[in-house]
Amino acid sequence: MTTHPNRSKRPDAAGANQRGVEVALDTLPASLDCLPAIADRLGGAVPILFDGGIRRGTDVLKALALGADFVWIGRPFLYGAVVAGEAGVARAISLLHAEIDRDRARADACARVSTAGWRRR
């Protein structure tokens, strides 16, 4: 897994995250910031699996909009498990699903307003 577009070649998939040795360097760009360059470099040849910093629905939508084909999500579910076990994980899944639905609807509404030429004065 890598945050550098020239090193993101894999036969079946490419990943973007900041795990391993690279995470020790605090000057690296965020995975999300590297995603467009990785997607551009790969040109759709393989799916891009994104992992890193996903906490809420808008994070998922940003990653998908910037070129990810799949988004790994772990931390919200881990927090749910720590707080309330299986019920906490179920609640975290429910909340994330609702956030994604709500944020997609908002983005769609903004796009419709934008293409209609409406301007706020």
Buried (B, 14 or more C-beta within 10 A) or exposed (E): BBBBBEEBEBEEEBBBBBEEEEEEEEEBEEBBEBBEBBBEBBEEEBBBBBBBBBEBBBBBBBBBEBBBBEBEBEEBBEBBBEEEEEEBBBBBBEBBEEBBEEBBEEEEEEEEEEEEEEEEE
